[in-house]
Amino acid sequence: MKVEKISISLPRDAAKFIDAYRKARSLKTRSEVVARAVALLREQELEKEYRSAAQGDKRHLREWDSTVADGLADETW
């Protein structure tokens, strides 16, 4: 998997949460925590697009094409 290094600034309480989450789940790096968070956000957005498409919202038909092979199971939405 290719990775790209970025730098972010977070409020102190968010950084503390990331560190506590990492430790509690035995993750090696903060990056793993952030990657999990991004994956959850991506999943939420895909679910929103699925719901819109299922309800016949034509504004989201373009996004529907990108969700066809996303790997989410039908029971997700």
Protein Blocks (a to p, Z undefined) as FASTA:
>chain_A
ZZddddddddfklmmmmmmmmmmnopabfklmmmmmmmmmmmmmmmmmmmmmmnopaklm
mmmmmmmmnopafklZZ
